[in-house]
């Protein structure tokens, strides 16, 4: 009645599961970085520490900065119901600081990536013999 999965099928299943974990890990890492920038910009974190607040956080668009009018003033809200179970709320000024920090972070990330690629290109691969580094 039960069929033993073929090795190829098991390999595909493992590859799909691994890819799903990688994507989830990247999304979680991106959320953490965004939340750090929000905090550094002056956004206030508020935990969803009651069932009502938890429901409110879950009802908001997730992992996106959403502009809202509040008491005639423009504010921004970022909800994370999965990882921190919280919202980040900030003023227009905090949002402007966040935008500036996000651009600076992107530039720093690009410079790091370029430096790592340059380092890789400079590496002496001769020690690997005629097969190169990946065979």
N, C-alpha and C positions, 0 to 999 in steps of 0.2 A: 503494500500500500504506500509506504513512504519511499520516495525516490532519493537515492544518493546523488547529491549535486555533482555535476562533472567538475573537473579541475578548472576548466575554462570559465564555467559559470561562477565558481567560487572566486576566481581571480577578478572577474568583472564586478561581482558584488563587493569584494574588498576594495577595489579601486573606486567604485562609486561612493562607498562609505568613507573612504579616506578623503576623497575630494569634498564631500559634504562637510567633514570635520575641518578641513583646511579653509573652506569658504566661511564657515561659522567662526572659526578662530580669527580670520582676517576682519570680519565684521565686528567682532567683539573688540579687537585691538583698535580698530578705527573709532569705535564708540568711546573707548577709554581715552584715546588721544583727544577727541573732540571735547569730552567732559573736562579734561585737564585744561584745555584752552579756555573753555567757558569759565571755569573757576578762576583762572589767572586773569581773565578779563573783567571780573567783578560780578559775574552771575552768582546768584545765591542758590544753593542746593537745598531743596526741601524734600525730606523723605516721605514716602507714602506709608505712614506708620499707623494708619487706621484703615479699615475696610472701605470707607467712603473715599479716602484719598487714593487708595490703590485702584479703585474703580475709575476714578477721575483720570489718573495717570494712564490707565489702559485705554481710556476712551480717546486720548489725544493721538495725533499722528506720531509715530515712533521715530526717534533718532533724527528729527528734523527741527530746525529752528523755525518756529511759527510766530509771525507778528500778530499781536492782539492789541486792541484798544482797551485800556483799563483806566477808568476815571478820567477820560479825555486825554490820556497819555499813551504813547506807543510803547509797548513792552514786547519782549520776546520770551518764548517758552520753548524748552527742549525737554521732551519726555523720554524716559528710559524705564519701561515697565519690566524688562527682562533682567538686566544686570544689576543696576543700583536701586531699582524700584523707587525712582525719585523723579523730580523735575528740576530743571535749572531755569530760573527766571531772572531776566535782566532788563535794564533800561536801554534806551537808544544809545546812550554813551557807552555802555558795556558792550552792546552789539558792535559798535564802531571799533572798539578796542579788540574785540574778538576777530573781526574781519582782518584787521592789521596783523594780529598775531598768527592767524591762519595762513596769510600770505607769507609771512616770515618763516613759518614752519615748513611750508611747501618748498620755499627756496632752499632752506637748510637741508631738507630731505633730498632734493635734486642734487645739491652739491655733494652730499654724502654718497649718493648713488654713483655720481660721476667719479668721485675719488676712489671708490671701491672698484669700479670698472677699470680705471687707470692702473690701479695696483695690480689687478688681475692680468692686465695686458703686459705689465712690466715683469711679471713673475717669470723666472727661468724654468721653462717646462722641459728643458733638456734632460733633467734627471729622470723623467718618465720614459725615456727611450723613444723609439720610433712610433709607439702606439699613442702618444699624447696622454693627456691627463685623465681622460674619461673612459678608457678601454681596459 
